[in-house]
């Protein structure tokens, strides 16, 4: 164990959440060990502001439930305590054991599937056990409030200084225990612009198919962390490099080309770079817009196939409607996109057809639609990706009308009636009535 004293690190109590300190102090006062752990310690050592603060302790979940009235126990695979404050939730975990299964008589506490994935992991241990049960070395650092020192059991401080991502323990075994660790390795490497050490990187392409065993609901949450937290483009590059992306988004990967220049790939690059820029500028990002843009071109591709196959019996609009069900159903097989999001994606996609055709008073009604802004953003992104002059002009016309409406111009209806929004884009021949 390496103990770093206060004079050798930059962590200050003033940078730690008051609520996290309250939890630690109460646990200590009750006679338990308690430490700040994980990403909060890592970010403080890097001089960054942590997005949350996690605590670990030798108190069991049941003991924490008795100690904190504002506590709720969560999780099946590993029981955690969430301590609720007005605007913050402090996650508190009991030290996990690093001991092998054979040491325990109660095998129900630690269950594994045939492929090695841990189904249950509720065996508790001490702080050193806990350090070795964590996934990445830089996430296995402990801040001790009693002497203000940083405890390092696995070489996390060294790897933090060297800028490398290293899995704790045998990489293949750890990936089989929890395949999501492969995504986490890629995410942290992209987030901190660090290098993945060879022994940690090598098994990933071979074991990527294990992601099929992860619940789609969990993969959806991981996808948001991967691509919508400010470093999505770099993460996307890592996911492609290690053959992980097509297990998350098989529908999109079908359109990938060797030169990485398909319309779907261009949309992804533009979307991810724009999302990273918005987050950097503290602007809101919408999962609805994000997924609507990601799957737009697969949706168009499916629509065209259906329209060609049933050219004598279906209008383009009908083919488009059928394709929506197919595209979203296929996307949800790997990622459990919530229905409230897919319902809004449908509306945004339908508005793309409306925005390519309607003009006059109908345009005013369309602008008043609460989903118009998201639909307009997608239209604008399509214009950039396709570099299509007609789409670019169309977005300019809609933007001009938005400005006129926001200025409460009383002549807006007259202006709208004179300005024809209909363009001969690639959608102009399709029936959208």
C-alpha positions as CSV (number, residue, x, y, z in Angstrom):
1,X,0.0,0.0,0.0
2,X,1.2,3.5,-0.9
3,X,0.0,6.3,1.4
4,X,0.4,9.8,0.1
5,X,0.4,12.5,2.8
6,X,-1.4,15.9,2.4
7,X,1.7,17.8,1.5
8,X,2.2,15.5,-1.6
9,X,-1.3,15.9,-3.1
10,X,-3.6,18.7,-4.1
11,X,-6.9,17.5,-2.6
12,X,-8.6,20.0,-0.3
13,X,-11.7,19.5,1.8
14,X,-13.2,22.7,0.4
15,X,-13.4,20.9,-3.0
16,X,-15.4,18.0,-1.5
17,X,-19.2,17.9,-1.3
18,X,-20.4,18.9,2.1
19,X,-22.9,16.1,2.0
20,X,-20.2,13.5,1.2
21,X,-18.3,14.9,4.2
22,X,-21.4,14.5,6.4
23,X,-21.8,10.9,5.4
24,X,-18.1,10.1,6.1
25,X,-18.1,11.9,9.4
26,X,-21.3,10.2,10.6
27,X,-19.9,6.8,9.7
28,X,-16.6,7.5,11.5
29,X,-18.5,8.8,14.5
30,X,-20.5,5.5,14.6
31,X,-17.2,3.5,14.7
32,X,-17.0,2.6,11.0
33,X,-14.3,3.1,8.5
34,X,-15.3,5.4,5.6
35,X,-13.4,6.8,2.7
36,X,-14.0,9.0,-0.4
37,X,-13.3,6.7,-3.3
38,X,-13.2,6.3,-7.1
39,X,-13.9,9.0,-9.7
40,X,-14.2,11.8,-7.1
41,X,-10.6,11.2,-5.8
42,X,-9.3,10.7,-9.3
43,X,-10.7,14.0,-10.6
44,X,-9.6,15.9,-7.5
45,X,-6.0,14.6,-8.1
46,X,-6.3,15.8,-11.7
47,X,-7.4,19.2,-10.6
48,X,-10.9,18.7,-12.0
49,X,-14.3,19.2,-10.5
50,X,-15.9,15.8,-9.8
51,X,-19.5,15.4,-11.0
52,X,-20.3,13.2,-8.0
53,X,-18.7,11.8,-4.8
54,X,-18.8,8.2,-3.8
55,X,-18.1,6.8,-0.4
56,X,-17.0,3.3,0.7
57,X,-17.2,1.8,4.2
58,X,-17.0,-1.4,6.2
59,X,-20.6,-0.8,7.4
60,X,-23.1,-3.2,5.7
61,X,-26.1,-1.8,3.8
62,X,-28.4,-2.8,6.6
63,X,-26.2,-1.0,9.1
64,X,-26.2,2.1,6.9
65,X,-30.0,1.9,6.6
66,X,-30.3,2.2,10.4
67,X,-27.7,4.9,10.6
68,X,-29.2,7.2,7.9
69,X,-32.9,8.1,7.9
70,X,-32.5,9.5,4.4
71,X,-31.1,6.3,3.0
72,X,-32.4,3.8,0.5
73,X,-30.9,0.5,-0.5
74,X,-30.6,-0.2,-4.2
75,X,-29.1,-2.8,-6.5
76,X,-29.3,-6.6,-7.0
77,X,-25.9,-7.5,-8.3
78,X,-24.3,-5.5,-5.5
79,X,-26.3,-3.8,-2.8
80,X,-25.6,-0.1,-2.3
81,X,-26.9,2.6,-0.1
82,X,-28.1,5.9,-1.6
83,X,-28.1,8.7,1.0
84,X,-30.5,11.4,-0.2
85,X,-30.0,15.2,0.4
86,X,-32.0,18.0,-1.1
87,X,-30.0,18.3,-4.4
88,X,-27.6,15.4,-4.2
89,X,-27.4,11.7,-3.7
90,X,-24.3,10.2,-2.1
91,X,-23.7,6.6,-3.1
92,X,-22.2,4.5,-0.3
93,X,-20.9,1.0,-1.0
94,X,-19.7,-1.6,1.5
95,X,-16.1,-2.9,1.0
96,X,-16.3,-5.8,-1.5
97,X,-14.3,-9.0,-1.1
98,X,-11.5,-10.0,-3.5
99,X,-11.4,-13.6,-2.1
100,X,-12.1,-16.5,-4.4
101,X,-15.4,-18.3,-4.4
102,X,-14.1,-21.4,-2.8
103,X,-13.4,-19.6,0.4
104,X,-17.1,-19.2,1.0
105,X,-19.7,-21.7,2.1
106,X,-22.6,-19.6,1.0
107,X,-22.3,-19.8,-2.8
108,X,-25.5,-17.9,-3.3
109,X,-23.8,-14.6,-2.4
110,X,-21.5,-14.7,-5.4
111,X,-23.0,-16.2,-8.5
112,X,-21.4,-16.5,-12.0
113,X,-22.9,-17.5,-15.3
114,X,-21.2,-20.1,-17.5
115,X,-19.3,-17.4,-19.5
116,X,-17.8,-16.0,-16.2
117,X,-20.2,-13.0,-15.8
118,X,-20.9,-12.1,-12.2
119,X,-24.7,-12.3,-11.5
120,X,-24.4,-11.5,-7.8
121,X,-21.5,-10.1,-5.8
122,X,-22.6,-9.4,-2.2
123,X,-19.6,-10.8,-0.3
124,X,-18.0,-8.1,1.8
125,X,-14.4,-7.7,2.8
126,X,-11.9,-5.0,3.9
127,X,-10.5,-2.0,2.2
128,X,-7.6,-3.8,0.5
129,X,-10.0,-6.5,-0.8
130,X,-12.2,-3.7,-2.1
131,X,-9.3,-2.0,-3.9
132,X,-8.6,-5.1,-5.9
133,X,-12.2,-5.7,-6.7
134,X,-12.5,-2.4,-8.5
135,X,-12.0,-2.3,-12.3
136,X,-9.4,0.4,-13.3
137,X,-6.4,1.4,-11.2
138,X,-7.0,5.1,-11.4
139,X,-10.5,4.5,-10.0
140,X,-9.2,2.6,-7.0
141,X,-7.9,5.5,-4.9
142,X,-9.1,6.2,-1.4
143,X,-9.1,9.6,0.4
144,X,-9.0,9.2,4.2
145,X,-10.7,12.1,6.0
146,X,-9.0,11.3,9.4
147,X,-5.5,12.0,8.3
148,X,-6.2,13.6,4.8
149,X,-4.1,11.0,3.0
150,X,-4.6,9.2,-0.3
151,X,-4.4,5.4,-0.1
152,X,-3.3,3.5,-3.2
153,X,-3.2,-0.3,-3.2
154,X,-3.0,-1.1,-7.0
155,X,-0.7,1.6,-8.5
156,X,-3.4,4.0,-9.4
157,X,-1.3,7.1,-8.6
158,X,1.5,5.8,-10.8
159,X,-0.9,5.2,-13.8
160,X,-2.5,8.6,-13.2
161,X,0.9,10.3,-13.6
162,X,1.8,8.2,-16.6
163,X,-1.5,8.7,-18.3
164,X,-2.4,5.1,-18.8
165,X,-5.6,3.0,-18.3
166,X,-4.9,-0.4,-16.7
167,X,-7.4,-3.0,-15.6
168,X,-6.9,-4.5,-12.1
169,X,-6.2,-8.3,-12.2
170,X,-6.4,-10.6,-15.2
171,X,-8.1,-8.6,-18.0
172,X,-9.9,-11.5,-19.6
173,X,-11.3,-12.7,-16.3
174,X,-12.4,-9.2,-15.3
175,X,-14.1,-8.6,-18.7
176,X,-15.9,-11.9,-18.5
177,X,-17.1,-11.0,-15.0
178,X,-18.6,-7.8,-16.4
179,X,-18.3,-7.1,-20.1
180,X,-19.3,-3.4,-19.5
181,X,-15.8,-3.0,-18.2
182,X,-14.6,-3.0,-21.9
183,X,-16.8,0.0,-22.5
184,X,-15.6,1.7,-19.3
185,X,-11.9,1.2,-20.4
186,X,-12.7,2.9,-23.7
187,X,-14.6,5.7,-22.1
188,X,-12.0,6.6,-19.5
189,X,-9.2,6.4,-22.2
190,X,-11.2,8.8,-24.3
191,X,-12.2,11.1,-21.5
192,X,-8.8,11.6,-20.1
193,X,-7.0,11.1,-23.4
194,X,-5.0,8.3,-21.9
195,X,-3.3,5.3,-23.4
196,X,-4.7,1.8,-22.8
197,X,-1.9,-0.6,-21.8
198,X,-1.4,-3.5,-24.2
199,X,-2.4,-6.3,-21.7
200,X,-5.7,-4.4,-21.0
201,X,-6.4,-3.6,-24.6
202,X,-5.6,-7.0,-26.3
203,X,-8.6,-9.1,-25.1
204,X,-11.2,-6.4,-26.0
205,X,-11.8,-7.2,-29.7
206,X,-11.9,-10.9,-28.9
207,X,-14.4,-10.6,-26.1
208,X,-16.6,-7.8,-27.5
209,X,-19.3,-10.3,-28.3
210,X,-19.9,-10.8,-24.6
211,X,-21.8,-7.5,-24.7
212,X,-24.7,-9.5,-26.1
213,X,-25.2,-10.9,-22.6
214,X,-25.6,-7.5,-21.0
215,X,-29.2,-6.3,-20.6
216,X,-30.1,-3.7,-23.3
217,X,-31.4,-1.3,-20.6
218,X,-27.9,-1.2,-19.0
219,X,-26.3,-0.7,-22.5
220,X,-28.6,2.2,-23.1
221,X,-27.4,4.0,-20.0
222,X,-23.8,3.2,-20.9
223,X,-24.3,4.6,-24.4
224,X,-25.4,7.9,-22.9
225,X,-22.3,8.0,-20.8
226,X,-20.1,7.1,-23.7
227,X,-21.4,9.6,-26.3
228,X,-23.2,12.4,-24.4
229,X,-20.8,13.5,-21.7
230,X,-18.5,15.8,-23.7
231,X,-16.0,13.5,-25.3
232,X,-18.2,11.5,-27.5
233,X,-16.2,11.8,-30.7
234,X,-13.0,10.5,-29.1
235,X,-15.0,7.7,-27.4
236,X,-16.6,6.8,-30.8
237,X,-13.1,6.4,-32.3
238,X,-12.0,4.1,-29.4
239,X,-15.2,2.0,-29.7
240,X,-14.5,1.5,-33.4
241,X,-10.8,0.8,-32.9
242,X,-11.6,-2.0,-30.4
243,X,-14.6,-3.4,-32.3
244,X,-17.1,-2.4,-29.7
245,X,-19.3,0.0,-31.6
246,X,-21.1,-2.4,-33.8
247,X,-22.3,-4.4,-30.8
248,X,-23.9,-1.3,-29.4
249,X,-25.2,0.0,-32.7
250,X,-25.4,-2.9,-35.2
251,X,-27.9,-0.9,-37.4
252,X,-25.4,1.9,-37.9
253,X,-22.4,-0.4,-38.4
254,X,-24.1,-2.0,-41.4
255,X,-23.5,1.2,-43.3
256,X,-19.8,1.6,-42.3
257,X,-17.3,1.6,-45.2
258,X,-13.5,1.1,-45.4
259,X,-12.9,4.8,-46.1
260,X,-15.2,5.8,-43.2
261,X,-17.1,8.2,-45.5
262,X,-20.6,6.8,-45.7
263,X,-23.5,9.2,-45.1
264,X,-24.2,7.4,-41.7
265,X,-20.5,7.8,-40.6
266,X,-20.5,11.5,-41.7
267,X,-23.6,12.1,-39.7
268,X,-22.1,10.4,-36.6
269,X,-18.9,12.4,-36.8
270,X,-20.8,15.7,-37.2
271,X,-23.3,14.8,-34.5
272,X,-20.7,13.8,-32.0
273,X,-18.5,16.8,-32.6
274,X,-21.5,19.2,-32.3
275,X,-22.6,17.4,-29.1
276,X,-19.2,17.7,-27.5
277,X,-19.1,21.4,-28.4
278,X,-22.5,22.0,-26.9
279,X,-21.5,20.3,-23.6
280,X,-18.3,22.2,-23.5
281,X,-20.3,25.4,-23.8
282,X,-22.7,24.3,-21.0
283,X,-25.6,23.9,-23.5
284,X,-28.3,21.3,-23.1
285,X,-28.2,18.1,-25.2
286,X,-31.2,16.0,-25.9
287,X,-31.2,12.2,-26.2
288,X,-34.2,12.5,-28.5
289,X,-32.4,14.6,-31.0
290,X,-29.2,12.5,-30.6
291,X,-30.9,9.2,-31.4
292,X,-33.1,10.7,-34.1
293,X,-30.0,12.0,-35.9
294,X,-28.0,8.8,-35.4
295,X,-30.7,6.6,-37.0
296,X,-32.0,9.0,-39.6
297,X,-30.1,7.6,-42.6
298,X,-30.8,4.0,-41.7
299,X,-34.4,5.0,-41.5
300,X,-34.2,6.6,-45.0
301,X,-32.4,3.5,-46.4
302,X,-35.1,1.2,-45.0
303,X,-37.8,3.5,-46.3
304,X,-36.4,3.4,-49.8
305,X,-36.2,-0.4,-49.8
306,X,-39.8,-0.7,-48.8
307,X,-40.9,1.9,-51.3
308,X,-39.1,0.2,-54.2
309,X,-40.5,-3.2,-53.2
310,X,-44.1,-2.0,-53.0
311,X,-44.0,0.9,-55.5
312,X,-47.4,0.0,-56.9
313,X,-49.2,-0.3,-53.5
314,X,-47.5,2.1,-51.1
315,X,-46.9,5.8,-51.1
316,X,-43.6,7.0,-49.8
317,X,-45.3,8.3,-46.6
318,X,-46.7,4.8,-45.9
319,X,-43.3,3.2,-46.6
320,X,-41.7,5.8,-44.3
321,X,-44.2,4.9,-41.5
322,X,-43.5,1.1,-41.9
323,X,-39.8,1.8,-41.9
324,X,-40.0,3.7,-38.6
325,X,-41.2,0.6,-36.8
326,X,-38.5,-1.6,-38.3
327,X,-35.7,0.9,-37.6
328,X,-36.6,1.6,-34.0
329,X,-37.3,-2.1,-33.3
330,X,-33.9,-3.1,-34.6
331,X,-32.2,-0.3,-32.6
332,X,-33.9,-1.3,-29.4
333,X,-32.8,-4.9,-29.6
334,X,-29.3,-3.9,-28.6
335,X,-30.2,-0.7,-26.7
336,X,-33.5,-0.5,-24.7
337,X,-34.3,3.1,-25.8
338,X,-37.3,4.1,-23.6
339,X,-40.7,4.4,-25.3
340,X,-41.0,8.0,-24.3
341,X,-37.9,8.7,-26.4
342,X,-38.8,6.5,-29.4
343,X,-42.3,8.2,-29.5
344,X,-40.6,11.6,-29.8
345,X,-38.2,10.3,-32.4
346,X,-41.2,9.3,-34.5
347,X,-42.6,12.8,-34.3
348,X,-39.2,14.4,-35.2
349,X,-38.9,12.1,-38.2
350,X,-42.4,12.9,-39.5
351,X,-41.7,16.6,-39.1
352,X,-38.7,16.2,-41.5
353,X,-41.2,15.3,-44.2
354,X,-43.5,18.2,-43.3
355,X,-40.7,20.7,-43.3
356,X,-39.7,19.8,-46.8
357,X,-43.1,20.5,-48.2
358,X,-45.2,22.9,-46.3
359,X,-45.5,26.7,-46.8
360,X,-47.9,29.6,-46.2
361,X,-50.1,29.5,-43.1
362,X,-49.2,25.9,-42.5
363,X,-45.6,26.9,-41.8
364,X,-46.7,29.1,-39.0
365,X,-48.6,26.2,-37.4
366,X,-45.5,24.0,-37.8
367,X,-43.2,26.5,-36.1
368,X,-45.6,26.6,-33.1
369,X,-45.2,22.9,-32.7
370,X,-43.3,22.3,-29.4
371,X,-41.1,19.7,-31.3
372,X,-40.2,22.1,-34.1
373,X,-36.9,23.3,-32.7
374,X,-35.5,19.7,-32.4
375,X,-36.8,18.9,-35.9
376,X,-35.2,22.1,-37.3
377,X,-31.9,21.2,-35.7
378,X,-32.0,17.8,-37.4
379,X,-32.9,19.4,-40.7
380,X,-29.9,21.8,-40.3
381,X,-27.6,18.9,-39.4
382,X,-28.7,17.0,-42.5
383,X,-27.9,20.0,-44.6
384,X,-24.4,20.2,-43.3
385,X,-23.8,16.4,-43.6
386,X,-25.1,16.2,-47.1
387,X,-23.8,19.6,-48.2
388,X,-27.0,19.9,-50.1
389,X,-27.7,23.4,-51.4
390,X,-31.5,23.0,-51.4
391,X,-31.5,21.7,-47.8
392,X,-29.3,24.6,-46.8
393,X,-31.7,27.1,-48.4
394,X,-34.6,25.4,-46.8
395,X,-33.0,25.7,-43.3
396,X,-32.3,29.4,-44.0
397,X,-35.9,30.0,-44.9
398,X,-37.2,28.3,-41.8
399,X,-34.7,30.2,-39.6
400,X,-35.8,33.5,-41.2
401,X,-39.4,32.7,-40.4
402,X,-38.5,31.8,-36.8
403,X,-36.8,35.2,-36.4
404,X,-39.8,37.0,-37.8
405,X,-42.2,35.2,-35.5
406,X,-40.0,35.8,-32.5
407,X,-40.0,39.5,-33.3
408,X,-43.8,39.5,-33.3
409,X,-43.9,40.9,-36.8
410,X,-47.6,41.5,-37.6
411,X,-46.9,41.1,-41.3
412,X,-45.6,37.5,-40.8
413,X,-48.5,35.8,-42.5
414,X,-48.1,38.0,-45.5
415,X,-44.4,37.3,-45.7
416,X,-45.0,33.6,-45.3
417,X,-47.5,33.5,-48.0
418,X,-45.1,35.2,-50.4
419,X,-42.0,33.1,-49.5
420,X,-42.3,29.6,-51.0
421,X,-40.7,27.1,-48.7
422,X,-41.2,24.2,-51.1
423,X,-38.0,23.0,-52.6
424,X,-37.1,20.2,-55.0
425,X,-35.2,18.3,-52.5
426,X,-34.8,14.5,-52.5
427,X,-38.1,14.3,-50.7
428,X,-40.2,16.6,-52.8
429,X,-41.9,14.0,-54.9
430,X,-43.2,12.0,-52.0
431,X,-46.7,12.2,-50.7
432,X,-46.6,13.8,-47.2
433,X,-50.3,14.7,-46.9
